[in-house]
Amino acid sequence: MIRPPVRPAPTGAVYFSLLGPLTARRDGHPLPLGPRKQRLVLATLLARPNTPVPVDVLTDAVWPEDPPRTARKNLQVYVSAARTLLGGAGSDGRDRVVHGCGGYRLRIDEGELDTLRFRSLARAGRAAGERGDLRTAARLLREALDLWEGPPLNDLRDSTGVAEEAERLEARCLTVYEDWAETEIELGRAAVAVDGLRDLVERHPLRERLRAAWMNSLHQSGRQAEALAVYDDYRQLLARELGLEPSPAMAALYGAMLGRGRAARPSANTRSTSRRTALPAAPRDFTGRREELRDLLAVLGSADERVVIVSGPAGSGKSALALRAAHLLGDGFPDGRFHVRVRREDGTTRTPAEVLGALGRLSGAPVPAGQEGAAGPEGAPEGAGGGAAAVSQDAEDAWQEWLSQHRALIVLDDVPDEASVRGLLPRSGPSSVVLTARGQLAGLAPVHRIALASLADGEALELLGKLIGAGRLRTDPGSALRIVRACGALPLAVGVGGMRLSVLRHLPLAEYADRLGDMSAALDELVAGDVSVRLRMASGWQDLTADDRRALGRLAGAVQDGGFTLDGAMEALGCGERAAIRTVESLIDAGAVTSPTGEVTAHAALYEVPRLLCLYAREREESRT
């Protein structure tokens, strides 16, 4: 059996376990880990091994609501205890716990921590599966799972920070279990997985890949009636909890079981393509958007629409919504889920050839020569202006052929205009594409459209509470409401404000609300580290035509609180009705102005410039004059 290399722990070394309750052993003997706060610090450091952990993260783990004035000093004591437990220096003579500008970093080897060993075994198992060596894959994945002793850190989950790390670890364990179960099913040994899958489905009833594996294992074991009952239970649960139907892939598996008297095993092709999935991490602070998320999941789960556009002002959470849906859909897209940004880091637009190069590399789709070099890792350009300006006909045809034969989900993020993506959208077949864009992309049809507005007050407060702590939010709910409204209830701005307040723990909410209420200084206050709301507004500003920028500057300088009527637009722009309507509708198309959701005449409509964009436009107008 091929095993991944691992450095054995030296005699006397401590071995830590997070995949269950937090434990430590030296030479097989359990070690006392001290009081609860000390264990919380140790668990947080171990959950991010060999990575700097900011002091604020440790503080939130130990004191999620009201840290004492002595919090930093207390942390130093707890970290010192961790150093003592680890025995001071590592095998190379360097300190085990080091402190730098990024926070505290715990240096630990693979043979000393179960999560590192788990990751190494899982990686080796998946590699063996990709090579077609299923027996070795099953053994290595099972070895990894043998390290999993129950819900990770189950004795410390009342700490929000530790609970988030524990959920991340458990999600990783579940994915490896799914890999192992599918491998055993493919080897014809489904019976070994049945009971474990049943227990996990009971704990994670909405996890579709687990349920599909359980169905397959029951079916292959000759228990067809039970397999069909698993599907029926899942269908009823989805309808009751989310108002949704099972994904087409799950429904197809059910249909295959009805039509055959033998197990419906996943094909080798399905197994290999499913592992091409490349999505950024799911947004951890995703809040609200329940109706929009339900709409997006329903559309992507049907065969009626192949393209969905999620539009909204800068900072409204378009990417977060698209990624949330992509992560939830799971096995609904067995040929992969892929994410590519259509802009570079500096905000300039990638050419269609660059985007197609990234898609081809991620999905494995054949790309004719001259296209595949257009993008580097994660779709990043290898050089300024790399790749042809347009996709060649051969490349476009090859991509469309791949789309017609595969069921994949593609998220094209931050699309500036129709020309950037038109040739990349599926014309036929079961694949789906989600586009996120500030503008409406009106030239694309037929598509399903989901427009994002500001969060409701309750949703915005929920997001703020996740960042600063529910206890602090409760100390002054009135000021908290003023803060989120001053942020225009945009997820980006509320998030930045929350991050800033989480660092400035001494700052009263009322004082910060006053700062944000000052229109001349609000954007200066919405900066947290390298995240700046002003920079995001500037990017949206640059997308506008020169005429739209001039018009928006005049409207922002004249309207009150961002709202205006057609008569107000005519006065601010100094033009007649027809010209004002054309200008306002151009700004609506560009995503710079929002309009009523129901039908209303132009004169009766109340239009709005999102508050923070309005403040930025006023800045630009003042600097111009």
Disulfide bonds with the S-S distance in Angstrom:
none
